[in-house]
Amino acid sequence: MTLLSADPLPDRVPVPELLRTGAVHCAYQPVVELATGAVLGREALLRTPQGSGWGSPLDVLDAAEEAGMLGELERAAMTYALTDAARASGGVAQTLFLNIEPRTLSRHLPLVLETLAQRAPQVRVVVEITERALALDPAGMLDAAARLRSVGCAIALDDVGVVPESLAFIPLLAPEVIKLDLQLLRTLEDPETITVAGAVRARAEATGARVVAEGIETRDDLTRALVLGADLGQGWFLGRPAPSLPDGERHAGRIPRPHAPLGGRSTPFEIVASRRAVRVAPKQLLLPLSRTLETAAVTHRVPPLVLGAFQDERFFTGRPARRYGRLAQQLPFVGALGTGRPEGLPAGVRWAAIDPTEPLAREWIVLVLGAHESVALVAREIGDGRSGGPGSAGDPARTFEFAVTYDHGLVAEAAQSLLRRFGAEGRVG
Protein backbone atom coordinates (compact mmCIF):
# COMPACT_ATOMS: atom_id res chain seq x y z
CA MET A 1 0.00 0.00 0.00
CA THR A 2 1.32 3.45 -0.90
CA LEU A 3 1.51 5.64 2.18
CA LEU A 4 0.32 9.20 2.16
CA SER A 5 2.61 12.03 3.10
CA ALA A 6 2.72 12.94 6.79
CA ASP A 7 1.93 16.52 5.73
CA PRO A 8 -1.84 16.57 5.10
CA LEU A 9 -3.45 18.52 2.32
CA PRO A 10 -4.30 22.12 3.31
CA ASP A 11 -7.94 21.24 4.06
CA ARG A 12 -7.04 18.29 6.32
CA VAL A 13 -6.63 18.55 10.06
CA PRO A 14 -3.15 17.13 10.87
CA VAL A 15 -3.05 13.79 12.66
CA PRO A 16 -1.27 15.25 15.74
CA GLU A 17 -4.07 17.82 16.02
CA LEU A 18 -6.74 15.11 15.77
CA LEU A 19 -5.08 13.29 18.65
CA ARG A 20 -4.41 16.39 20.74
CA THR A 21 -8.05 17.48 20.58
CA GLY A 22 -9.52 14.02 21.09
CA ALA A 23 -11.31 14.23 17.75
CA VAL A 24 -10.76 10.57 16.84
CA HIS A 25 -13.97 8.65 17.48
CA CYS A 26 -15.97 5.63 16.29
CA ALA A 27 -19.24 4.69 14.66
CA TYR A 28 -20.82 1.32 15.40
CA GLN A 29 -22.45 -1.15 13.02
CA PRO A 30 -24.39 -4.15 14.35
CA VAL A 31 -23.43 -7.77 13.77
CA VAL A 32 -26.76 -9.61 13.75
CA GLU A 33 -27.90 -13.19 14.34
CA LEU A 34 -29.58 -14.09 11.04
CA ALA A 35 -31.92 -16.62 12.63
CA THR A 36 -33.37 -14.25 15.23
CA GLY A 37 -32.41 -10.69 14.27
CA ALA A 38 -30.79 -10.23 17.68
CA VAL A 39 -27.64 -8.11 17.90
CA LEU A 40 -24.60 -10.23 18.74
CA GLY A 41 -22.26 -7.24 18.93
CA ARG A 42 -21.19 -4.08 17.15
CA GLU A 43 -18.14 -3.32 15.02
CA ALA A 44 -16.30 -0.12 15.92
CA LEU A 45 -15.40 1.88 12.79
CA LEU A 46 -12.75 4.61 12.91
CA ARG A 47 -14.09 8.09 12.21
CA THR A 48 -12.77 11.66 12.09
CA PRO A 49 -14.92 14.81 12.45
CA GLN A 50 -16.91 16.15 9.53
CA GLY A 51 -15.00 18.98 7.97
CA SER A 52 -11.62 17.62 9.05
CA GLY A 53 -10.80 16.83 5.41
CA TRP A 54 -10.19 13.10 5.79
CA GLY A 55 -11.95 10.55 3.61
CA SER A 56 -11.31 6.84 4.09
CA PRO A 57 -10.09 5.73 7.52
CA LEU A 58 -7.19 4.09 5.67
CA ASP A 59 -6.03 7.55 4.63
CA VAL A 60 -5.79 8.59 8.27
CA LEU A 61 -4.02 5.38 9.25
CA ASP A 62 -1.49 5.77 6.42
CA ALA A 63 -0.79 9.37 7.36
CA ALA A 64 -0.45 8.43 11.03
CA GLU A 65 2.08 5.76 10.14
CA GLU A 66 4.07 8.21 8.02
CA ALA A 67 4.05 10.63 10.96
CA GLY A 68 5.19 7.92 13.39
CA MET A 69 1.88 8.08 15.27
CA LEU A 70 0.07 4.92 14.13
CA GLY A 71 0.15 3.32 17.58
CA GLU A 72 -1.22 6.47 19.21
CA LEU A 73 -4.03 6.73 16.64
CA GLU A 74 -5.08 3.11 17.09
CA ARG A 75 -4.94 3.46 20.88
CA ALA A 76 -7.14 6.55 20.71
CA ALA A 77 -9.76 4.71 18.62
CA MET A 78 -9.68 1.59 20.82
CA THR A 79 -9.92 3.64 24.01
CA TYR A 80 -12.87 5.59 22.64
CA ALA A 81 -14.76 2.38 21.70
CA LEU A 82 -13.97 0.54 24.94
CA THR A 83 -14.98 3.53 27.05
CA ASP A 84 -18.20 3.93 25.07
CA ALA A 85 -19.02 0.24 25.52
CA ALA A 86 -18.46 0.37 29.28
CA ARG A 87 -20.67 3.47 29.53
CA ALA A 88 -23.49 2.10 27.39
CA SER A 89 -23.54 -1.39 28.87
CA GLY A 90 -25.15 -0.60 32.19
CA GLY A 91 -23.26 -3.59 33.50
CA VAL A 92 -24.61 -6.09 30.94
CA ALA A 93 -22.54 -7.93 28.35
CA GLN A 94 -21.27 -5.94 25.39
CA THR A 95 -19.38 -7.32 22.40
CA LEU A 96 -17.11 -5.08 20.36
CA PHE A 97 -15.50 -6.05 17.05
CA LEU A 98 -12.29 -4.02 16.70
CA ASN A 99 -10.38 -3.56 13.46
CA ILE A 100 -6.67 -3.32 14.29
CA GLU A 101 -4.25 -2.85 11.42
CA PRO A 102 -1.78 -5.72 10.87
CA ARG A 103 1.07 -3.17 10.89
CA THR A 104 -0.12 -2.03 14.33
CA LEU A 105 -0.18 -5.58 15.62
CA SER A 106 3.31 -6.17 14.22
CA ARG A 107 4.91 -2.97 15.56
CA HIS A 108 2.83 -1.84 18.53
CA LEU A 109 1.44 -5.04 20.04
CA PRO A 110 2.40 -4.20 23.68
CA LEU A 111 0.48 -0.92 23.36
CA VAL A 112 -2.55 -2.78 21.96
CA LEU A 113 -2.47 -5.37 24.75
CA GLU A 114 -2.11 -2.72 27.43
CA THR A 115 -5.13 -0.83 26.07
CA LEU A 116 -7.30 -3.95 25.78
CA ALA A 117 -6.37 -5.12 29.28
CA GLN A 118 -7.95 -1.97 30.72
CA ARG A 119 -11.43 -2.67 29.33
CA ALA A 120 -14.42 -3.17 31.60
CA PRO A 121 -15.04 -6.84 32.53
CA GLN A 122 -18.44 -6.92 30.78
CA VAL A 123 -16.93 -5.85 27.45
CA ARG A 124 -16.10 -8.80 25.21
CA VAL A 125 -13.67 -8.02 22.37
CA VAL A 126 -13.26 -9.69 18.97
CA VAL A 127 -10.16 -8.48 17.12
CA GLU A 128 -10.34 -8.62 13.32
CA ILE A 129 -7.27 -9.69 11.33
CA THR A 130 -7.24 -9.80 7.52
CA GLU A 131 -6.37 -13.06 5.81
CA ARG A 132 -3.82 -11.28 3.61
CA ALA A 133 -1.80 -10.30 6.68
CA LEU A 134 -1.18 -13.96 7.51
CA ALA A 135 0.60 -14.65 4.22
CA LEU A 136 2.74 -11.52 4.54
CA ASP A 137 3.83 -11.98 8.16
CA PRO A 138 2.92 -15.45 9.49
CA ALA A 139 5.09 -15.23 12.61
CA GLY A 140 3.89 -11.75 13.55
CA MET A 141 0.19 -12.50 13.09
CA LEU A 142 0.29 -15.87 14.87
CA ASP A 143 2.13 -14.31 17.79
CA ALA A 144 -0.33 -11.42 17.90
CA ALA A 145 -3.32 -13.80 17.87
CA ALA A 146 -1.87 -15.88 20.70
CA ARG A 147 -1.17 -12.84 22.85
CA LEU A 148 -4.57 -11.28 22.13
CA ARG A 149 -6.21 -14.52 23.22
CA SER A 150 -4.11 -14.47 26.38
CA VAL A 151 -5.93 -11.27 27.42
CA GLY A 152 -9.33 -12.78 26.64
CA CYS A 153 -9.94 -11.56 23.09
CA ALA A 154 -11.47 -13.71 20.38
CA ILE A 155 -10.12 -13.53 16.82
CA ALA A 156 -12.07 -12.84 13.64
CA LEU A 157 -10.51 -13.53 10.26
CA ASP A 158 -11.69 -10.69 8.01
CA ASP A 159 -12.10 -10.35 4.23
CA VAL A 160 -12.16 -14.12 3.69
CA GLY A 161 -12.57 -14.90 0.01
CA VAL A 162 -10.76 -11.86 -1.41
CA VAL A 163 -7.96 -14.24 -2.34
CA PRO A 164 -9.41 -17.78 -2.28
CA GLU A 165 -5.92 -19.28 -2.13
CA SER A 166 -5.53 -17.82 1.37
CA LEU A 167 -8.13 -20.26 2.70
CA ALA A 168 -5.24 -22.51 3.65
CA PHE A 169 -4.45 -20.07 6.46
CA ILE A 170 -7.80 -20.50 8.23
CA PRO A 171 -6.79 -23.60 10.24
CA LEU A 172 -3.55 -21.86 11.25
CA LEU A 173 -5.23 -18.87 12.85
CA ALA A 174 -8.16 -21.01 14.03
CA PRO A 175 -10.46 -17.98 14.26
CA GLU A 176 -13.49 -17.91 16.52
CA VAL A 177 -15.28 -15.79 13.87
CA ILE A 178 -14.90 -15.91 10.06
CA LYS A 179 -16.07 -12.85 8.09
CA LEU A 180 -16.89 -13.46 4.44
CA ASP A 181 -15.90 -10.63 2.14
CA LEU A 182 -18.87 -8.64 0.88
CA GLN A 183 -18.03 -9.43 -2.77
CA LEU A 184 -19.04 -13.07 -2.23
CA LEU A 185 -22.70 -12.03 -1.99
CA ARG A 186 -22.41 -10.60 -5.50
CA THR A 187 -20.79 -13.68 -7.06
CA LEU A 188 -22.86 -16.56 -5.72
CA GLU A 189 -23.03 -18.17 -9.17
CA ASP A 190 -19.23 -18.33 -9.40
CA PRO A 191 -17.84 -21.83 -8.63
CA GLU A 192 -14.91 -20.16 -6.86
CA THR A 193 -17.34 -18.50 -4.44
CA ILE A 194 -19.00 -21.84 -3.74
CA THR A 195 -15.56 -23.33 -3.06
CA VAL A 196 -14.79 -20.58 -0.56
CA ALA A 197 -18.16 -21.00 1.14
CA GLY A 198 -17.73 -24.76 1.35
CA ALA A 199 -14.31 -24.47 2.96
CA VAL A 200 -15.59 -21.95 5.50
CA ARG A 201 -18.68 -24.02 6.28
CA ALA A 202 -16.56 -27.12 6.84
CA ARG A 203 -14.35 -25.16 9.23
CA ALA A 204 -17.35 -23.81 11.12
CA GLU A 205 -18.89 -27.26 11.48
CA ALA A 206 -15.62 -28.71 12.75
CA THR A 207 -14.78 -25.96 15.25
CA GLY A 208 -17.98 -24.08 16.11
CA ALA A 209 -16.68 -20.84 14.56
CA ARG A 210 -19.31 -18.23 13.72
CA VAL A 211 -19.59 -17.08 10.09
CA VAL A 212 -20.45 -13.46 9.24
CA ALA A 213 -21.62 -12.37 5.79
CA GLU A 214 -20.62 -8.75 5.20
CA GLY A 215 -22.36 -6.35 2.82
CA ILE A 216 -26.00 -7.41 3.32
CA GLU A 217 -27.81 -4.46 1.72
CA THR A 218 -31.10 -6.08 0.57
CA ARG A 219 -33.43 -8.93 1.42
CA ASP A 220 -31.98 -10.86 -1.54
CA ASP A 221 -28.54 -10.39 0.01
CA LEU A 222 -29.85 -11.88 3.23
CA THR A 223 -31.03 -14.97 1.36
CA ARG A 224 -27.67 -15.22 -0.39
CA ALA A 225 -25.89 -15.02 2.97
CA LEU A 226 -27.90 -17.98 4.22
CA VAL A 227 -27.04 -19.95 1.08
CA LEU A 228 -23.36 -19.21 1.69
CA GLY A 229 -23.67 -20.74 5.15
CA ALA A 230 -23.47 -17.57 7.25
CA ASP A 231 -25.22 -17.50 10.61
CA LEU A 232 -24.36 -13.85 11.32
CA GLY A 233 -24.66 -10.82 9.10
CA GLN A 234 -23.62 -7.21 8.73
CA GLY A 235 -24.75 -4.50 6.31
CA TRP A 236 -27.15 -1.60 5.84
CA PHE A 237 -30.18 -3.91 5.52
CA LEU A 238 -29.50 -5.09 9.07
CA GLY A 239 -28.34 -1.78 10.51
CA ARG A 240 -26.32 1.25 9.46
CA PRO A 241 -23.35 2.58 11.46
CA ALA A 242 -24.56 4.70 14.39
CA PRO A 243 -22.60 7.50 16.10
CA SER A 244 -22.90 5.90 19.54
CA LEU A 245 -23.72 2.61 21.23
CA PRO A 246 -27.33 2.19 22.37
CA ASP A 247 -27.66 2.42 26.15
CA GLY A 248 -28.37 -0.87 27.87
CA GLU A 249 -28.31 -3.00 24.71
CA ARG A 250 -27.67 -6.59 25.72
CA HIS A 251 -25.40 -8.48 23.35
CA ALA A 252 -26.38 -12.11 23.64
CA GLY A 253 -25.32 -14.97 21.43
CA ARG A 254 -22.46 -17.41 21.33
CA ILE A 255 -18.88 -16.71 20.40
CA PRO A 256 -16.47 -19.61 21.03
CA ARG A 257 -14.14 -19.06 23.95
CA PRO A 258 -10.63 -18.00 22.89
CA HIS A 259 -8.55 -21.16 22.79
CA ALA A 260 -4.96 -21.83 23.68
CA PRO A 261 -2.42 -21.37 20.87
CA LEU A 262 -1.37 -24.41 18.89
CA GLY A 263 2.08 -25.84 18.56
CA GLY A 264 4.00 -24.15 21.36
CA ARG A 265 7.75 -24.72 21.20
CA SER A 266 7.53 -28.34 20.09
CA THR A 267 8.88 -29.40 16.70
CA PRO A 268 6.62 -31.04 14.09
CA PHE A 269 8.14 -34.46 14.80
CA GLU A 270 7.53 -34.04 18.52
CA ILE A 271 3.94 -32.91 17.92
CA VAL A 272 2.99 -35.74 15.56
CA ALA A 273 5.05 -38.53 17.13
CA SER A 274 3.41 -37.94 20.52
CA ARG A 275 0.04 -38.96 19.00
CA ARG A 276 0.87 -41.23 16.08
CA ALA A 277 2.82 -44.46 15.66
CA VAL A 278 6.51 -43.96 14.83
CA ARG A 279 8.30 -46.29 12.44
CA VAL A 280 11.84 -46.53 11.08
CA ALA A 281 12.93 -46.50 7.43
CA PRO A 282 15.96 -45.59 5.32
CA LYS A 283 16.02 -42.32 3.41
CA GLN A 284 15.76 -44.02 0.03
CA LEU A 285 12.30 -45.38 0.85
CA LEU A 286 10.99 -42.10 2.27
CA LEU A 287 12.10 -39.92 -0.65
CA PRO A 288 9.36 -41.12 -3.09
CA LEU A 289 6.74 -40.46 -0.42
CA SER A 290 7.99 -36.93 0.27
CA ARG A 291 8.11 -36.05 -3.44
CA THR A 292 4.62 -37.39 -4.03
CA LEU A 293 3.19 -35.30 -1.20
CA GLU A 294 4.87 -32.16 -2.55
CA THR A 295 3.84 -32.56 -6.18
CA ALA A 296 0.28 -33.67 -5.29
CA ALA A 297 -0.28 -30.34 -3.50
CA VAL A 298 -1.14 -28.62 -6.79
CA THR A 299 -4.07 -31.02 -7.36
CA HIS A 300 -5.98 -30.00 -4.23
CA ARG A 301 -9.40 -28.38 -4.70
CA VAL A 302 -8.25 -25.31 -2.78
CA PRO A 303 -4.52 -24.57 -3.19
CA PRO A 304 -2.73 -25.46 0.06
CA LEU A 305 0.46 -24.16 1.59
CA VAL A 306 3.58 -26.33 1.58
CA LEU A 307 6.34 -26.31 4.17
CA GLY A 308 9.54 -28.33 4.01
CA ALA A 309 12.29 -28.67 6.60
CA PHE A 310 15.55 -29.77 4.96
CA GLN A 311 17.92 -29.95 7.94
CA ASP A 312 20.63 -27.93 6.17
CA GLU A 313 20.90 -25.49 3.27
CA ARG A 314 23.09 -28.00 1.39
CA PHE A 315 20.06 -30.20 0.85
CA PHE A 316 17.90 -27.46 -0.64
CA THR A 317 19.69 -27.45 -3.98
CA GLY A 318 19.16 -29.03 -7.37
CA ARG A 319 15.90 -30.93 -7.75
CA PRO A 320 14.36 -30.05 -4.35
CA ALA A 321 14.95 -26.34 -4.94
CA ARG A 322 13.54 -26.49 -8.47
CA ARG A 323 10.53 -28.48 -7.26
CA TYR A 324 9.75 -25.94 -4.55
CA GLY A 325 10.24 -23.11 -7.02
CA ARG A 326 7.57 -24.62 -9.27
CA LEU A 327 5.22 -25.07 -6.30
CA ALA A 328 5.70 -21.42 -5.31
CA GLN A 329 4.34 -20.32 -8.68
CA GLN A 330 1.04 -22.10 -8.02
CA LEU A 331 0.43 -22.11 -4.27
CA PRO A 332 -0.34 -19.32 -1.77
CA PHE A 333 2.66 -19.97 0.48
CA VAL A 334 5.71 -22.21 0.06
CA GLY A 335 8.31 -22.18 2.81
CA ALA A 336 11.55 -24.05 3.37
CA LEU A 337 13.70 -24.28 6.49
CA GLY A 338 17.25 -25.36 7.26
CA THR A 339 20.51 -24.24 8.78
CA GLY A 340 22.25 -21.44 6.86
CA ARG A 341 20.71 -19.83 3.79
CA PRO A 342 20.97 -21.33 0.29
CA GLU A 343 22.30 -19.28 -2.59
CA GLY A 344 19.88 -18.63 -5.41
CA LEU A 345 16.67 -19.19 -3.45
CA PRO A 346 13.90 -19.87 -6.04
CA ALA A 347 11.49 -17.00 -6.66
CA GLY A 348 8.48 -17.11 -4.36
CA VAL A 349 9.97 -19.55 -1.86
CA ARG A 350 10.26 -18.19 1.69
CA TRP A 351 13.25 -19.39 3.74
CA ALA A 352 13.63 -19.56 7.52
CA ALA A 353 16.99 -20.33 9.10
CA ILE A 354 17.39 -22.95 11.85
CA ASP A 355 20.09 -22.94 14.51
CA PRO A 356 22.25 -26.06 13.99
CA THR A 357 22.04 -26.91 17.69
CA GLU A 358 18.25 -27.05 17.94
CA PRO A 359 16.21 -30.27 17.56
CA LEU A 360 14.54 -29.14 14.33
CA ALA A 361 17.93 -29.28 12.59
CA ARG A 362 17.67 -33.10 12.75
CA GLU A 363 14.17 -33.22 11.30
CA TRP A 364 12.98 -33.74 7.76
CA ILE A 365 9.46 -32.40 7.29
CA VAL A 366 7.10 -32.26 4.33
CA LEU A 367 3.83 -30.63 5.28
CA VAL A 368 0.82 -29.82 3.09
CA LEU A 369 -2.03 -27.87 4.69
CA GLY A 370 -5.18 -26.88 2.83
CA ALA A 371 -8.73 -25.87 3.57
CA HIS A 372 -9.90 -29.45 3.04
CA GLU A 373 -6.97 -31.85 2.57
CA SER A 374 -3.83 -31.98 4.67
CA VAL A 375 -0.92 -34.34 5.25
CA ALA A 376 2.44 -34.29 7.00
CA LEU A 377 5.49 -36.52 6.81
CA VAL A 378 7.63 -35.91 9.88
CA ALA A 379 10.98 -37.64 10.25
CA ARG A 380 13.92 -37.38 12.61
CA GLU A 381 17.33 -38.74 11.67
CA ILE A 382 18.78 -41.45 13.85
CA GLY A 383 22.30 -40.19 14.52
CA ASP A 384 23.75 -36.68 14.35
CA GLY A 385 22.47 -35.96 10.80
CA ARG A 386 25.79 -34.48 9.64
CA SER A 387 26.66 -36.97 6.93
CA GLY A 388 23.93 -36.03 4.48
CA GLY A 389 20.30 -35.03 4.22
CA PRO A 390 17.01 -35.54 2.46
CA GLY A 391 17.34 -35.15 -1.25
CA SER A 392 21.12 -35.14 -1.08
CA ALA A 393 23.62 -37.47 -2.67
CA GLY A 394 24.59 -38.72 0.78
CA ASP A 395 24.26 -42.24 2.12
CA PRO A 396 20.89 -43.61 0.91
CA ALA A 397 20.84 -45.95 3.91
CA ARG A 398 20.65 -43.06 6.39
CA THR A 399 17.85 -43.95 8.75
CA PHE A 400 14.94 -41.91 10.09
CA GLU A 401 12.21 -42.35 12.62
CA PHE A 402 9.07 -41.18 10.84
CA ALA A 403 5.31 -40.78 11.05
CA VAL A 404 2.64 -39.72 8.58
CA THR A 405 -0.64 -38.05 9.51
CA TYR A 406 -3.65 -36.80 7.58
CA ASP A 407 -5.31 -35.39 10.69
CA HIS A 408 -6.23 -31.79 9.83
CA GLY A 409 -5.83 -30.44 13.35
CA LEU A 410 -2.54 -32.21 13.92
CA VAL A 411 -1.12 -30.99 10.61
CA ALA A 412 -2.23 -27.43 11.45
CA GLU A 413 -0.50 -27.63 14.83
CA ALA A 414 2.73 -28.81 13.20
CA ALA A 415 2.42 -26.07 10.55
CA GLN A 416 2.04 -23.40 13.23
CA SER A 417 5.25 -24.50 14.89
CA LEU A 418 7.10 -23.93 11.59
CA LEU A 419 5.33 -20.76 10.45
CA ARG A 420 6.28 -18.99 13.66
CA ARG A 421 9.77 -18.90 12.14
CA PHE A 422 8.75 -16.91 9.06
CA GLY A 423 8.77 -13.16 9.66
CA ALA A 424 7.42 -10.41 7.45
CA GLU A 425 7.93 -10.99 3.72
CA GLY A 426 11.33 -9.84 2.62
CA ARG A 427 12.90 -10.50 6.01
CA VAL A 428 14.56 -13.78 6.97
CA GLY A 429 12.65 -15.52 9.76
Secondary structure by P-SEA (a helix, b strand, c coil): ccccccccccccccaaaaaaaccccbbbbbbcccccccccbbbbbbbcccccccccaaaaaaaaaaaccaaaaaaaaaaaaaaaaaaaccccbbbbbbbbbcccccccaaaaaaaaaaccccbbbbbbbbaaaaaacaaaaaaaaaaaaaabbbbbbcccccccccccccccccccbbbcccccccccccaaaaaaaaaaaaaaaacbbbbbbcccccaaaaaaaaaacccccccccccccccccccccccccccccccccccccccaaaaaaacccccccccccaaaaaaaaaaaccccccbbbbbbbcccccccccaaaaaaaaaaacccbbbbbbccccccccccbbbbbbccccccccbbbbbbbccccbbbbbbbbccccccccccccccccccccccccccaaaaaaaaaaaacccccccccc
